[in-house]
Amino acid sequence: MFNINYKKYTDEFIKNNNITSNIEYVVDKLSCENNLSEFLNNIFEKAASNSFIILVDAVVFHDDAYINTIYSSINNEFKRIYQVNEILNITNKYASLEYFIKFKDMVSIENIDNSLINDIPENIKADMLIMDNGTFKAINQNFAVYIFKKY
């Protein structure tokens, strides 16, 4: 769903830590899962000990009904964007978090009903939405890269 630029972060970590194998990427999948806990449990249970699991997806730091409403209107497979602590609470029994970075990236929007943004408070619109001549064109979204090392 998203077109995000995460490779520079993951490539830098892999290079700096001389990692040559046992890397599994999970990109743009979390927000479309019906049961995040089950999905992550399956990934971590199947991964070999000492392997690296890299999760990349949109992230929120509080329950964000506004952004979830917008994304659900764009993608019918979308469920919701998860909070960092939700992901960490599930993964901490399987792996240690070796690296985390949050970054903003633009998500272009096509054919979206502009009435969806009418109820969004102005301060959130100014921080999150990209408008062009009064038309909603993109979201300035928080993304995160989590790199875990399985126990």
Secondary structure, 3 states (H helix, E strand, C coil): CCCCCCHHHHHHHHHHCCCCCCEEEEECCHHHCCCHHHHHHHHHHHCCCCCEEEEEEECECCCCHHHHHHHHHHCCCCCCCCEHHHHHHHHCCCEEEEEEEEEEEEEECCCCCHHHHCCCCHHHHHHHEEEECCEEEEEEEEEEEEEEEEC
